[in-house]
Amino acid sequence: MTEALQLDNEKDVLKAYYAGQRIESPMGGYLMLLGVRALEGGTALGIFECSASSLRYEIEIPKATRTERRKVRDVLDAGDDPDCPRHGSGYRLVRAGKDLVCAACGVAYARA
């Protein structure tokens, strides 16, 4: 299996990914999400494939910020089910082991 390529404009790609927008590929076409893997330390790895060239790209999804964790904790303390702070409403956090994780981005936002 070949190594996945890195993207030059990671911040722009992440912003478009969180917003649910189509992401243009450097090779033409669009990037399609193949999967997300949670990594140690709270980060995640997103694997994308170009629709035109079938090249695979990977992007590191940064761990939750203090502000994001605090926002999730406030919702939990109020007795509600929190949504992903990055993806917004409609993306509920799910329990994965002892953490509350966004299934779409693989980032852990709180301890359950």
C-alpha positions as a Markdown table, in Angstrom:
| # | Residue | x | y | z |
|---|---|---|---|---|
| 1 | Met | 0.0 | 0.0 | 0.0 |
| 2 | Thr | 1.3 | 3.4 | -0.9 |
| 3 | Glu | 1.7 | 6.3 | 1.5 |
| 4 | Ala | -0.9 | 9.0 | 1.5 |
| 5 | Leu | 0.1 | 12.5 | 0.3 |
| 6 | Gln | -0.1 | 15.7 | 2.4 |
| 7 | Leu | -2.2 | 18.7 | 1.5 |
| 8 | Asp | -0.6 | 22.1 | 1.3 |
| 9 | Asn | -3.7 | 24.1 | 2.4 |
| 10 | Glu | -4.7 | 22.1 | 5.4 |
| 11 | Lys | -6.5 | 24.9 | 7.2 |
| 12 | Asp | -8.7 | 25.7 | 4.2 |
| 13 | Val | -9.4 | 22.0 | 3.7 |
| 14 | Leu | -10.4 | 21.6 | 7.4 |
| 15 | Lys | -12.6 | 24.7 | 7.3 |
| 16 | Ala | -14.5 | 23.4 | 4.2 |
| 17 | Tyr | -14.7 | 19.9 | 5.8 |
| 18 | Tyr | -16.3 | 21.2 | 9.0 |
| 19 | Ala | -18.7 | 23.3 | 7.0 |
| 20 | Gly | -19.8 | 20.2 | 4.9 |
| 21 | Gln | -18.6 | 21.8 | 1.7 |
| 22 | Arg | -17.1 | 20.1 | -1.4 |
| 23 | Ile | -13.3 | 20.1 | -1.2 |
| 24 | Glu | -11.4 | 20.6 | -4.4 |
| 25 | Ser | -8.5 | 18.3 | -5.0 |
| 26 | Pro | -5.0 | 19.5 | -6.1 |
| 27 | Met | -5.3 | 17.1 | -9.1 |
| 28 | Gly | -8.7 | 18.3 | -10.2 |
| 29 | Gly | -11.9 | 16.8 | -9.1 |
| 30 | Tyr | -12.9 | 16.7 | -5.5 |
| 31 | Leu | -11.7 | 15.0 | -2.3 |
| 32 | Met | -14.0 | 12.3 | -0.9 |
| 33 | Leu | -13.6 | 11.3 | 2.8 |
| 34 | Leu | -12.7 | 7.6 | 3.1 |
| 35 | Gly | -12.5 | 7.5 | 6.9 |
| 36 | Val | -11.3 | 9.1 | 10.1 |
| 37 | Arg | -9.0 | 7.5 | 12.6 |
| 38 | Ala | -8.6 | 8.7 | 16.2 |
| 39 | Leu | -5.0 | 9.1 | 17.2 |
| 40 | Glu | -3.2 | 9.3 | 20.6 |
| 41 | Gly | -3.3 | 12.7 | 22.3 |
| 42 | Gly | -6.8 | 13.6 | 21.0 |
| 43 | Thr | -6.0 | 14.3 | 17.4 |
| 44 | Ala | -7.4 | 12.4 | 14.4 |
| 45 | Leu | -6.4 | 11.5 | 10.9 |
| 46 | Gly | -8.7 | 12.1 | 8.0 |
| 47 | Ile | -8.1 | 10.1 | 4.8 |
| 48 | Phe | -9.4 | 11.5 | 1.5 |
| 49 | Glu | -9.3 | 10.3 | -2.0 |
| 50 | Cys | -9.3 | 12.4 | -5.2 |
| 51 | Ser | -12.3 | 11.7 | -7.4 |
| 52 | Ala | -10.3 | 12.4 | -10.6 |
| 53 | Ser | -6.9 | 10.7 | -9.9 |
| 54 | Ser | -7.6 | 8.2 | -7.1 |
| 55 | Leu | -4.7 | 9.6 | -5.2 |
| 56 | Arg | -5.1 | 9.5 | -1.4 |
| 57 | Tyr | -4.4 | 12.4 | 0.9 |
| 58 | Glu | -4.3 | 12.5 | 4.7 |
| 59 | Ile | -4.8 | 15.4 | 7.0 |
| 60 | Glu | -4.3 | 15.7 | 10.7 |
| 61 | Ile | -7.4 | 17.0 | 12.5 |
| 62 | Pro | -6.2 | 18.9 | 15.6 |
| 63 | Lys | -7.3 | 18.0 | 19.1 |
| 64 | Ala | -10.0 | 19.9 | 20.8 |
| 65 | Thr | -9.2 | 23.4 | 22.1 |
| 66 | Arg | -9.9 | 24.5 | 25.7 |
| 67 | Thr | -12.8 | 26.6 | 24.4 |
| 68 | Glu | -14.3 | 23.7 | 22.6 |
| 69 | Arg | -14.0 | 21.4 | 25.6 |
| 70 | Arg | -15.5 | 24.1 | 27.9 |
| 71 | Lys | -18.4 | 24.6 | 25.5 |
| 72 | Val | -19.1 | 20.8 | 25.5 |
| 73 | Arg | -18.8 | 20.6 | 29.3 |
| 74 | Asp | -21.3 | 23.5 | 29.7 |
| 75 | Val | -23.8 | 21.7 | 27.6 |
| 76 | Leu | -23.3 | 18.4 | 29.6 |
| 77 | Asp | -23.7 | 20.3 | 32.9 |
| 78 | Ala | -27.0 | 21.7 | 31.6 |
| 79 | Gly | -28.2 | 18.1 | 31.1 |
| 80 | Asp | -28.3 | 18.3 | 27.3 |
| 81 | Asp | -26.6 | 16.2 | 24.6 |
| 82 | Pro | -23.7 | 18.1 | 23.0 |
| 83 | Asp | -23.1 | 18.6 | 19.3 |
| 84 | Cys | -19.7 | 18.8 | 17.7 |
| 85 | Pro | -18.3 | 22.3 | 18.2 |
| 86 | Arg | -16.7 | 22.2 | 14.8 |
| 87 | His | -19.4 | 20.6 | 12.7 |
| 88 | Gly | -22.4 | 22.2 | 14.5 |
| 89 | Ser | -25.9 | 21.0 | 15.0 |
| 90 | Gly | -26.8 | 17.6 | 13.7 |
| 91 | Tyr | -23.5 | 16.1 | 14.6 |
| 92 | Arg | -24.0 | 14.6 | 18.1 |
| 93 | Leu | -21.0 | 13.5 | 20.1 |
| 94 | Val | -21.0 | 9.8 | 20.8 |
| 95 | Arg | -19.4 | 7.8 | 23.5 |
| 96 | Ala | -16.2 | 6.0 | 22.6 |
| 97 | Gly | -14.7 | 4.3 | 25.6 |
| 98 | Lys | -14.5 | 7.0 | 28.2 |
| 99 | Asp | -14.6 | 9.9 | 25.8 |
| 100 | Leu | -17.3 | 11.9 | 23.9 |
| 101 | Val | -16.2 | 11.9 | 20.3 |
| 102 | Cys | -17.5 | 13.4 | 17.1 |
| 103 | Ala | -18.0 | 10.5 | 14.6 |
| 104 | Ala | -17.4 | 12.8 | 11.7 |
| 105 | Cys | -14.0 | 14.3 | 12.8 |
| 106 | Gly | -12.8 | 11.7 | 15.3 |
| 107 | Val | -11.8 | 14.3 | 17.9 |
| 108 | Ala | -12.5 | 13.7 | 21.6 |
| 109 | Tyr | -14.1 | 16.7 | 23.3 |
| 110 | Ala | -14.9 | 15.5 | 26.8 |
| 111 | Arg | -14.8 | 12.6 | 29.3 |
| 112 | Ala | -18.1 | 10.8 | 29.6 |
